[in-house]
Structure formats: structure tokens, C-alpha cells
Amino acid sequence: MTNFEKLKMKIKEVKIICKILDVATESYSVDDHVRALGIKYTEAMSTLLFIADGKRKIILLRRDDRNVDLKKFKQILKANDLRFANEAEVKAFGFEVGLLTPFLLDSSFEIYVDQKTTEMNKVICGSTVLDKAIETTFSEVLKNLSSYQVIDVTIPNPKRQDQASIQRVLSGITPSGKGFHIGNYFGAVKEHIEMQNRIPETFYFIADLHALTTVKNKEVLEANIMSIVLDYLALGLDPKKSIFYRQSAVPGNSQLTVVLANYISYGQMKRMHAFKDKLQKGASVDSVNMGLFNYPILMAADILLYQPDGVPVGEDQRQHVELARDIAESFNHTYKQDIFKMPEPLIKEEKIARVVGTDGERKMSKSLGNTIEIFADPATVKKQIMSSYTDPNRVRATDPGKVEGNPIFLYHDLINDDKAEVADLKERYQQGKVGDVEVKEKLIIAHQRMFGAAQAKRKELENDLDTVRDIMADGAKRAQAVAAETLEKVYETIGLK
């Protein structure tokens, strides 16, 4: 008897209130199923199977507009190791990958229900077959679970937000260095550009005030700022779709920072990563400048001033968004008014947000000299790619090489649009039939293919800086209009108007 036949029998025997829907797609993708069924992500629920510490079978019911916070989930489970079950394990437990259903789970599974899932009424979930789905209610799902525990273990998936939930996003980048590298692009910029085409309002800013904590040279700072502006525009940021501005061009950022400092404690500030990292690197408390110490308050002002629904950030910046939420909650509670929105951190997958550097060890960073730049001259890009770390245990090209964890193949996965070529290179590398030089030369060609048009666009912009300055001035004007509205409410609320 197939799983689908078992499911239909159970529906009949225990009188599960549901409908079996036809799905007009042969894809395993959640996105394709949502489109095919014409539903919202907040109506779709996945049954996810994990393995904890090599033996515990863990089920999580997750709403499909959310991502699982694996680090938090592992802490809740008190597990040393947590991973998704592989294909063989899923089949051993009686299912097919991507085709689990909550209605056929037995007591051998530890079942967890994410908190956000409990907000669902209508539920569309798996049926054990690709071309069918089950429409039911969340209460019906819970009635048919042997036992379960509700936990808070997900964060918003920025790529799966229904229009009604995320209307405005905001993000910034600090001009502490000159020019983007591929870590910047895939870690943040690419998503910013994509968001402007699916989110109604997008705010992106150059965090030049934040750069003052490290850059103390006027000419260097000015060059860094212009470089970042040109890079963004060349890569596709559209000033007609997004509000693009310099942080310092909107006085409200600094004004709100002074106000917000009164709604956060010294103790909370001492726990912030930037301050703690500085001390761990050997700096004394007395040597830390107040710009760095107060950095999180300015960042909170950057966010709250524009009332965004979501803030796309990497995991390393989550704490700053959470602090902004803490400050907003403190302010709103103090005055018993909802003056500030509570922005959601939109966290990218770690493997994308944290692109490893060419040294194969640390996150790609200009300060570490382990980058592959986007707009550098061809000779520089070639040198950066050819010097990239690969498999240290591979002495000769005829030795079988390791693909997993190999930075050069990570870069191919990100940059090379010829997926057949990438698959061929990986296969031959593992068989010892291709050398590092050929693999790297193919990457150089793919880099030019991906970024060639942007490089040409940047040269055009360099020759028309008046237009670039006009774009930034217009962005500042539009940002100021939004900021002024928030600041007026704040001043009126606290008694400064």
C-alpha cells in the first residue's frame, strides 16, 4: 500500500476534515506549489525532518514564509548536532524527500510545532505525492498528532513574504572600504536589488556616519562613499524603485539617536558584539571610542526612523535589529502608544550571507586581503582567483579532489551560470581528471560573464558624476520626508514640540 493510499484511508477512518487538491506542477519547489495553487505562503505548511545527534528523529511543522533558525533549534533540543535528514534516511522512515505529511507521523518522531504555525487557520500541506496537496485547518492537524511541543524557532524568509506582510524594507552598508567584492554582492547587495522588484518600498543607504568609527581620513572616506554609490548603481539598484541616500544627508538619523539613547541601558550596550569584539582583540575599555560604543543606537535610529517591516541582514547583524526592537518596545511601552513599528530581521542563509574568503578560512573581507573584487581590473581579478585556496591535500591534478568546502567550487556555485559546466568540473575534480588551473580559469570567464555589463555601466557613471550626485540628492529628499514624519510623532510624544 502506498503512502497516499494510507493517507486516504486514515482520512476516511478518523474523519479528518480536509480536501485533496490537484497541484498542476511536477516540481518539488514550495514556491512552484504556492504559485500553482494560487495561495499565500502564510497558508502553506511544510513537515520537515531532522536528525539530532545521529539518532533522534525530529519533525518540525513550519509555515512556509519562515526559515528555521538552526542554531536556536539546536539549543532548544539540547543537541550537539542537528541536520536535515538525507534522502536515504527519509526513505528509511517510510517517506519520500519533499513529500512528508503531518497526518502519517507515529510516536517514534519527536514533533515540534513552530509558534508562527499556530497563527494559521487554513493550512495547505503535503499529501505524500507530488501532484496532490491537502487543504485543512490547523486544528485538524493538531488533533491528529500523537504529541507535540510548540516552540519559537523560525525567522522570516525574505524571499517568501506575501505582499501584505512586508511592505517596506531597509538596509545599509558601511563605506569602510573601497569597492564591492563578491562577498558583499552575494551577502547583501544582490538581495537588495532583487527586493526592489518584489517589495513595494525599499530604502537603502550608505552608512557614512558609521564609517567614522574606523575611517579618519576625509579623502579616503569621500572616495569610499562614491565607490559604494557607483557600485550599487552599476549592479542594478534603480533609484526610481528604491530610496537611495547617504545616512548623513538626513539629519533625522542623528536627532533620533539622541532620543533613543534614553530608552536603552548601559548594561545592554556593553553586551553588544561590536564593543565586546573590540575588547577581545586586546583593546582596553578606556580606548574604545564612543562612536563605536553607541554604534548600535545609531543603527536603531537608522531603522526605526523609516518604520520598515523588515531589515535584511546577516546573522552577525541580527543582534542590532533585536536591539532596535527592544528600544522600540521600551519607547512604545513608556508612552503607551505604538509610535515605532517592530521590524523583523530578514536573515539570509548562512552559507550565502557568509561567503568564505580566498584563504579558505575566514569571511571574505577587504581588511583581511582575501577578496575577489567585482570592479577591479582583469589582472587583479585573475590574480585573486588564481591564488584562491582549494584542496590542500591534492598534490597533483590526477589526485581525487574534494569539492565540498572547497572555496573555488563555492564561487562557481555562486557565479557560474553554466550549471552543466560546474557539474562537469566537480565530477572531474573528484575523479582527478581536471587541475586547479582549469577550474580557476573557468571561474575567471564566469566572473566576466556575470559582472561584465555592470563593469561597463560603472564606467559610464564615472563619466557622469553630476547625475550620480542628483540621484543621491533626490534620495535624501525622499528619505527626509519619511524621517520628518516619524521624528514629528516622536517629538510630540515626548514633549519636545
DANORRA-V935094 format. One record per residue. N is the residue number from 1. RES is the residue in one letter. OMEGA is omega in whole degrees, -180 to 180 (* if undefined). Layout:
# DANORRA-V935094
N	RES	OMEGA
N	RES	OMEGA
This chain:
# DANORRA-V935094
1	M	-180
2	T	177
3	N	-179
4	F	177
5	E	176
6	K	-180
7	L	-180
8	K	179
9	M	-180
10	K	179
11	I	-179
12	K	-174
13	E	-176
14	V	175
15	K	176
16	I	179
17	I	-176
18	C	173
19	K	174
20	I	-176
21	L	172
22	D	179
23	V	-176
24	A	176
25	T	175
26	E	-178
27	S	174
28	Y	-175
29	S	174
30	V	-179
31	D	180
32	D	178
33	H	178
34	V	179
35	R	-178
36	A	-179
37	L	-180
38	G	-178
39	I	176
40	K	176
41	Y	-180
42	T	176
43	E	-177
44	A	-178
45	M	178
46	S	174
47	T	-173
48	L	-178
49	L	180
50	F	171
51	I	179
52	A	178
53	D	173
54	G	-175
55	K	-178
56	R	179
57	K	-173
58	I	174
59	I	173
60	L	172
61	L	-173
62	R	173
63	R	-167
64	D	170
65	D	-175
66	R	171
67	N	178
68	V	173
69	D	-173
70	L	-180
71	K	-180
72	K	180
73	F	180
74	K	179
75	Q	180
76	I	-180
77	L	-174
78	K	-178
79	A	175
80	N	-178
81	D	178
82	L	180
83	R	174
84	F	176
85	A	178
86	N	-174
87	E	-179
88	A	-180
89	E	178
90	V	180
91	K	179
92	A	179
93	F	173
94	G	-179
95	F	172
96	E	-180
97	V	178
98	G	-174
99	L	178
100	L	175
101	T	179
102	P	-174
103	F	180
104	L	-179
105	L	179
106	D	-174
107	S	178
108	S	180
109	F	166
110	E	-172
111	I	178
112	Y	-179
113	V	180
114	D	-176
115	Q	-178
116	K	179
117	T	-179
118	T	178
119	E	-178
120	M	170
121	N	173
122	K	-180
123	V	171
124	I	-176
125	C	-175
126	G	-178
127	S	-175
128	T	175
129	V	-170
130	L	-172
131	D	179
132	K	174
133	A	179
134	I	172
135	E	-179
136	T	175
137	T	-179
138	F	179
139	S	177
140	E	178
141	V	-177
142	L	-179
143	K	-174
144	N	173
145	L	-178
146	S	175
147	S	-178
148	Y	177
149	Q	179
150	V	180
151	I	177
152	D	-170
153	V	179
154	T	177
155	I	-179
156	P	172
157	N	-174
158	P	-179
159	K	-178
160	R	179
161	Q	174
162	D	-175
163	Q	-175
164	A	-173
165	S	180
166	I	-180
167	Q	-177
168	R	174
169	V	180
170	L	174
171	S	179
172	G	177
173	I	-176
174	T	-180
175	P	-179
176	S	177
177	G	-176
178	K	174
179	G	179
180	F	168
181	H	-174
182	I	175
183	G	175
184	N	-174
185	Y	-177
186	F	179
187	G	-176
188	A	-168
189	V	-180
190	K	179
191	E	178
192	H	-178
193	I	178
194	E	-178
195	M	-178
196	Q	180
197	N	-180
198	R	178
199	I	-176
200	P	-177
201	E	179
202	T	180
203	F	177
204	Y	-176
205	F	173
206	I	-174
207	A	-175
208	D	177
209	L	178
210	H	-178
211	A	-178
212	L	179
213	T	-177
214	T	-176
215	V	-176
216	K	-180
217	N	-175
218	K	-177
219	E	180
220	V	-179
221	L	180
222	E	179
223	A	179
224	N	-179
225	I	-179
226	M	179
227	S	180
228	I	178
229	V	-179
230	L	-180
231	D	180
232	Y	-177
233	L	-180
234	A	-178
235	L	172
236	G	176
237	L	-175
238	D	-178
239	P	175
240	K	180
241	K	-177
242	S	171
243	I	-173
244	F	-171
245	Y	173
246	R	-180
247	Q	-176
248	S	-179
249	A	179
250	V	-176
251	P	-178
252	G	179
253	N	-179
254	S	-180
255	Q	-179
256	L	179
257	T	-180
258	V	-180
259	V	-174
260	L	180
261	A	-179
262	N	-177
263	Y	178
264	I	-175
265	S	176
266	Y	180
267	G	178
268	Q	-179
269	M	180
270	K	-179
271	R	-178
272	M	-173
273	H	-175
274	A	180
275	F	-179
276	K	179
277	D	-180
278	K	-180
279	L	-180
280	Q	179
281	K	173
282	G	179
283	A	176
284	S	180
285	V	-176
286	D	-177
287	S	-178
288	V	-179
289	N	-175
290	M	176
291	G	177
292	L	-178
293	F	-178
294	N	-179
295	Y	-178
296	P	179
297	I	176
298	L	179
299	M	176
300	A	177
301	A	177
302	D	-177
303	I	-170
304	L	-179
305	L	-174
306	Y	173
307	Q	180
308	P	174
309	D	-178
310	G	179
311	V	178
312	P	-179
313	V	171
314	G	-180
315	E	-177
316	D	179
317	Q	-179
318	R	-177
319	Q	-179
320	H	177
321	V	178
322	E	176
323	L	177
324	A	178
325	R	179
326	D	180
327	I	179
328	A	-180
329	E	179
330	S	-179
331	F	-178
332	N	180
333	H	-179
334	T	-175
335	Y	177
336	K	176
337	Q	177
338	D	-179
339	I	-179
340	F	171
341	K	176
342	M	-175
343	P	178
344	E	172
345	P	178
346	L	-170
347	I	175
348	K	174
349	E	-175
350	E	-176
351	K	178
352	I	-177
353	A	-178
354	R	179
355	V	-178
356	V	-179
357	G	-178
358	T	175
359	D	177
360	G	-175
361	E	-171
362	R	177
363	K	-179
364	M	-176
365	S	177
366	K	-176
367	S	-180
368	L	180
369	G	-177
370	N	-173
371	T	164
372	I	-174
373	E	-180
374	I	-173
375	F	176
376	A	179
377	D	-176
378	P	-179
379	A	179
380	T	179
381	V	179
382	K	-180
383	K	-179
384	Q	-180
385	I	-177
386	M	-180
387	S	-178
388	S	176
389	Y	176
390	T	179
391	D	-175
392	P	-178
393	N	-178
394	R	-176
395	V	-179
396	R	179
397	A	-180
398	T	176
399	D	174
400	P	-177
401	G	180
402	K	-180
403	V	-178
404	E	-179
405	G	179
406	N	-175
407	P	-175
408	I	177
409	F	172
410	L	180
411	Y	176
412	H	-180
413	D	-178
414	L	-168
415	I	-170
416	N	-180
417	D	177
418	D	-174
419	K	177
420	A	178
421	E	180
422	V	179
423	A	180
424	D	179
425	L	180
426	K	-179
427	E	-179
428	R	179
429	Y	-180
430	Q	-180
431	Q	-177
432	G	-177
433	K	176
434	V	-179
435	G	179
436	D	-177
437	V	-180
438	E	180
439	V	-179
440	K	178
441	E	177
442	K	179
443	L	178
444	I	179
445	I	-180
446	A	177
447	H	180
448	Q	-180
449	R	-179
450	M	-171
451	F	-178
452	G	-179
453	A	179
454	A	178
455	Q	178
456	A	179
457	K	-179
458	R	178
459	K	177
460	E	-179
461	L	179
462	E	180
463	N	-180
464	D	-175
465	L	177
466	D	178
467	T	179
468	V	179
469	R	178
470	D	178
471	I	-179
472	M	178
473	A	179
474	D	178
475	G	179
476	A	179
477	K	180
478	R	178
479	A	-179
480	Q	180
481	A	178
482	V	-179
483	A	-178
484	A	180
485	E	179
486	T	-177
487	L	178
488	E	178
489	K	-179
490	V	-179
491	Y	179
492	E	-178
493	T	-175
494	I	177
495	G	179
496	L	180
497	K	*
